[in-house]
Amino acid sequence: MAYTSSKLGLHTDLPYYAYPPGTQMLHCIKQYTADEAGGRTVLVDGFRVAEHLKVNHPMEFKILCHVPVEFNDIGKDYTEFHKVHHSPTFVM
């Protein structure tokens, strides 16, 4: 979806890898103008979300730090693949 005109909702890139990218750089090739559809970017500060949960919902924060969940990707590229990684949502 990243290379289409479809809406790309909030997500984490490549969580099915044991070592997903820690930093990503975004490059604007064409500036959005008001007469074009689209162009809105929505980002989430995951560190702020984690801090908010830690302060306001400590039990839920602890669960998200300790209970592993499964992240996976199944597909076909040049070869078939099935990537699986188990990890807590928050890794501090």
N, C-alpha and C positions, 0 to 999 in steps of 0.2 A: 504493500500500500504506500510505502514511502515515496515511490517514484510514479505515483498516479495522482490524479486530481481528487481522489476520494479523501474524506475526512479521516485523519489519523488521531484517534483518541489518546487519552493519557495512558501511558504504558511504561514498562521498564524494558530496555533493550537487552536481548540475549541472556535472560536469567537462567537459561538451561545450560549455560557454561559454568564450570567451576570458578573461572576467573573472568567475569564479564568486564566490558570496558568500564573504567572508572571515570574517565573524562571524555567528553565528546565535543567537537567543535562543529558549529553550524555556520554555513556560508550562504548568504543571500545572493542568488544569481540575478534575480530580477526583483526590483522593489515593487511592492503591492501598490496599486492605485485604486481609488474609491470606485471607479467605474468597472472594476473587475470583480468577479465573484471569488470569495475566499480570502486568504491572506492572514487570517487570524491565527495567532500562536498562543497556546496555553501551556504553561509550565508549572510544575509543582516543586516546591522546596522540600524534598524528602527529609532533610535534617530537621527542619522546623516541625514537620508533621510528627516525627519521632519524638522530639522534645515535648511537644504538646501532649502526646499520649503518655510519655513518661511522667509528666507533672499531673495531668488531669485524670488519667486512666492507668495507674501503675500496674494493676493486675493484667490488663490486656496487653500492655507494653511488654511485660515479662513473658507472656505467652508468645508474642510475636518474635521475641528474642531467642526463645528456646525450642519451640516446636517446629520441626522441619516440615516444609511443604514440598510437593513435587512440581517442578517446572519442566516442561518438555516441548519438543518441536519434532514433528514428523512430516516428512515431505520428500520430494524428489527434486534433485538438482541435476547434476550430471550422473549422480548415483543416488540410490535411495538412502535415507538417513533417518535415525531416530535418536535424538539427543535427550538425555534425562539428567537432571541434577536435583538433589534434595538439599534444601537449606532453609534455615529460619528466614522469615521475611526481613527482619532487621539483623544485620551482622555488624556488631560494633567493634 
